[in-house]
């Protein structure tokens, strides 16, 4: 069986019930949630790698890299990023998504 790669947005969408949301609200919540998860995993990964990698990241990010360059940096410098991302997703799933704003 072939393994399928899923985007973070697809994982978030599959993890929660968005039936009470309009399509626009759903996209906004998925985008915000994905961003929070990415940031949390990135911060934890950088913290785990120490000052040298953190400084390298600070220099790298100042150049305003695109998504592909960021993914490349993560792949080369943050070996535990995927496992940390999985932990963050599981934690977020346990918390659930708050009720839709009125």
C-alpha angles and dihedrals in degrees: 000000000000117000115234124214115221128198119237089247091055091050092050091047092050093046100060141041110250096170092117093053129087115238090257093049090047093052091048094050092046091050094047092045092048091050092050092049092048092049093048093049092046093050093048092047093050091047090052093051097053139223099316095057091040090056091046089052093048090053091044096049093050088069088064096235124200124246093267092054091048091051089049091050091050092048093051101038110026108054094173096048096107095050091046090050090053090051091050092050091050091049091050092048090054089052094047127205117293121247118284112270115249 
